[in-house]
Amino acid sequence: MTRKLSLLRDTRGANLVEYIILVGVIALIAIAGFKAFGNRVNDKVNEQAGSVSGINGAAQ
């Protein structure tokens, strides 16, 4: 009986589980943000790449 109680009170693995859950939630938020803003970010990157390419072409 005392062994069962000691196992119930053992919290050594609790921190690891909390960190795993935290990493999972952060990953889900990152994926949702990428899906929501991915196209806009890609458009802006391509726009800036075109600007840099135009400046580079004008310098030659």
Backbone as JSON, one array per atom type, in Angstrom:
{
  "sequence": "MTRKLSLLRDTRGANLVEYIILVGVIALIAIAGFKAFGNRVNDKVNEQAGSVSGINGAAQ",
  "N": [[0.83, -1.2, 0.0], [1.92, 1.26, 0.81], [3.81, 1.54, -1.14], [2.31, 2.03, -3.45], [1.24, 4.52, -2.79], [3.57, 6.02, -2.68], [4.32, 5.94, -5.35], [2.24, 7.36, -6.51], [2.73, 9.89, -5.54], [5.08, 10.56, -6.72], [6.74, 12.81, -8.71], [8.7, 13.1, -10.59], [8.84, 12.83, -13.41], [7.11, 14.74, -14.3], [7.9, 17.35, -15.06], [9.2, 16.93, -17.51], [7.08, 16.04, -19.12], [5.53, 18.36, -19.12], [7.22, 20.12, -20.5], [7.32, 18.85, -23.0], [4.66, 19.1, -23.81], [4.54, 21.9, -23.95], [6.4, 22.45, -26.02], [5.06, 21.2, -28.1], [2.72, 22.78, -28.29], [3.83, 25.25, -29.01], [4.9, 24.54, -31.49], [2.53, 24.0, -32.9], [1.38, 26.57, -32.93], [3.31, 27.91, -34.46], [3.06, 26.56, -36.92], [0.41, 27.2, -37.56], [0.66, 29.98, -37.81], [2.41, 30.13, -39.97], [0.82, 29.02, -41.98], [-1.22, 30.92, -42.05], [0.08, 33.37, -42.66], [1.92, 32.75, -44.57], [1.76, 33.02, -47.43], [1.68, 35.8, -47.78], [4.12, 36.59, -46.65], [5.87, 35.26, -48.37], [5.27, 36.61, -50.77], [6.2, 39.2, -50.12], [8.95, 38.68, -49.73], [9.68, 37.88, -52.3], [9.11, 40.26, -53.65], [11.01, 42.02, -52.51], [13.3, 40.69, -53.34], [13.14, 41.11, -56.06], [13.49, 43.87, -56.11], [16.13, 44.14, -55.17], [17.42, 42.75, -57.16], [16.87, 44.42, -59.33], [18.31, 46.72, -58.6], [20.89, 45.7, -58.61], [21.12, 45.0, -61.3], [20.98, 47.54, -62.49], [23.35, 48.65, -61.68], [25.28, 47.48, -63.17]],
  "CA": [[0.0, 0.0, 0.0], [2.77, 2.45, 0.86], [4.49, 1.64, -2.44], [1.37, 2.68, -4.36], [1.17, 5.93, -2.42], [4.81, 6.69, -3.08], [4.27, 6.09, -6.81], [1.29, 8.43, -6.82], [3.32, 11.17, -5.15], [6.32, 10.75, -7.48], [6.52, 13.8, -9.77], [9.97, 13.31, -11.29], [8.64, 12.94, -14.85], [6.11, 15.76, -14.6], [8.5, 18.48, -15.77], [9.45, 16.51, -18.88], [5.79, 16.05, -19.8], [5.14, 19.76, -19.31], [8.04, 20.68, -21.58], [6.88, 18.25, -24.26], [3.39, 19.76, -24.16], [4.86, 23.28, -24.32], [7.01, 22.42, -27.34], [3.99, 20.87, -29.05], [1.84, 23.95, -28.47], [4.6, 26.24, -29.78], [4.96, 24.05, -32.87], [1.21, 24.21, -33.52], [1.23, 28.0, -33.18], [4.18, 28.25, -35.58], [2.46, 26.03, -38.15], [-0.78, 28.01, -37.86], [1.13, 31.28, -38.29], [2.96, 29.96, -41.32], [-0.31, 28.83, -42.9], [-1.99, 32.16, -42.14], [0.84, 34.47, -43.22], [2.94, 32.22, -45.46], [1.69, 33.59, -48.78], [2.04, 37.22, -47.7], [5.56, 36.67, -46.42], [6.51, 34.85, -49.62], [5.12, 37.72, -51.71], [7.12, 40.28, -49.71], [10.32, 38.26, -50.0], [9.86, 37.95, -53.76], [9.11, 41.69, -54.0], [12.32, 42.55, -52.13], [14.3, 40.06, -54.21], [13.06, 41.82, -57.33], [14.09, 45.2, -55.92], [17.58, 43.97, -55.09], [17.85, 42.35, -58.5], [16.83, 45.62, -60.16], [19.42, 47.58, -58.22], [22.09, 45.02, -59.07], [21.15, 45.1, -62.76], [21.23, 48.93, -62.85], [24.73, 48.99, -61.37], [26.19, 46.91, -64.16]],
  "C": [[0.87, 1.26, 0.0], [3.52, 2.64, -0.45], [3.59, 2.34, -3.46], [1.26, 4.18, -4.06], [2.43, 6.68, -2.84], [4.87, 6.87, -4.59], [3.32, 7.21, -7.22], [1.87, 9.81, -6.53], [4.58, 11.5, -5.94], [6.05, 11.69, -8.66], [7.78, 14.05, -10.59], [9.79, 13.5, -12.8], [7.69, 14.05, -15.25], [6.7, 16.92, -15.39], [8.75, 18.14, -17.24], [8.15, 16.54, -19.69], [5.34, 17.48, -20.07], [5.93, 20.4, -20.44], [7.65, 20.12, -22.94], [5.59, 18.89, -24.73], [3.65, 21.19, -24.63], [5.47, 23.35, -25.71], [5.97, 22.1, -28.41], [3.08, 22.04, -29.33], [2.56, 25.02, -29.29], [4.69, 25.83, -31.24], [3.63, 24.26, -33.58], [0.97, 25.68, -33.83], [2.08, 28.43, -34.37], [3.6, 27.76, -36.9], [1.24, 26.84, -38.54], [-0.37, 29.38, -38.39], [1.69, 31.19, -39.69], [1.84, 29.79, -42.34], [-1.08, 30.13, -43.1], [-1.23, 33.25, -42.9], [1.87, 34.03, -44.26], [2.94, 32.86, -46.85], [2.1, 35.06, -48.78], [3.54, 37.39, -47.52], [6.31, 36.3, -47.69], [6.41, 35.95, -50.67], [6.08, 38.86, -51.39], [8.57, 39.92, -49.99], [10.61, 38.33, -51.49], [9.91, 39.4, -54.24], [10.48, 42.31, -53.69], [13.43, 41.96, -52.99], [14.3, 40.74, -55.57], [13.68, 43.21, -57.24], [15.61, 45.11, -55.89], [18.14, 43.59, -56.46], [17.86, 43.54, -59.45], [17.96, 46.57, -59.87], [20.72, 47.0, -58.74], [22.22, 45.14, -60.58], [21.46, 46.52, -63.22], [22.67, 49.32, -62.61], [25.71, 48.47, -62.41], [26.22, 47.78, -65.34]]
}
